[in-house]
């Protein structure tokens, strides 16, 4: 059975109620914002719900919005329902002062490496993660490279010139 | 050639005078065993170079050595990320002397188009390089030209290069230890 986004929105609202802080449909996917400290129980509810059955975690990642004070980091989850062939996007915002959120590795084992990647690039720490350490970058790296305050370019470069890379 | 009596002279074992360094250099240059450290598109070009159309076996190089212990020439073809850097250095250190390094393509030589925090901006930051091949990726002809230049170096190289003070200085610049077995 294929659900439309509007049907999904009403079903998710019935299930989660006031836990949904904000919801909108963009890029054909229903997107809901939830409180960061409730993320584990909300995703568990969506996964275990008999009707919706969001049994697959498509992706988990981070975003940095330096201009949003006390909402600098977003952790974005895409959960997928094989039964309804539909996807739901969840967003939880975190402050720069304490970017930590509960791990969902106990619900979806595939979240393990994705949470490590999010930690690696944004410095968001996941509570109760079994093995939270860098995964893609070298272990000796001393910063989180996708935070906007760090330049994309290698700091030790000598022969690269902005002009040759289309930047002026 | 003259008389039949000269047969012994003409057909006997001949000899040629040269220095041992030159004879050894000639032998080494015509049997360089390469270790391909290929990570991306330059590696595909290197595969074409090894194939029958370009045929590296003309130069005694058809025997690729995937063990660093038996390799003479490290061919680094492709982007080397910073995380891969220590592994490349370890492979270089495991190679037995004498050894040479060919850096194939823009990425291995300078980081290429990858002007970013995660890519090593040239392998010469961690290991010494003998010949650079430009191009993104270079054509097989260019790789062969690089190999020819390596051959020129190999022919000229002193047999006991590793005991020279210049070589020791170069290695200490890269913080690579040379094991001295007592020979001079």
Interface residues (C-beta under 8 A of the other chain):
Chain A: X136 X137 X138 X145 X150 X151 X152 X153 X154 X155 X156 X157 X158 X159 X160 X165
Chain B: X82 X83 X85 X110 X111 X113 X115 X116 X117 X118 X119 X121
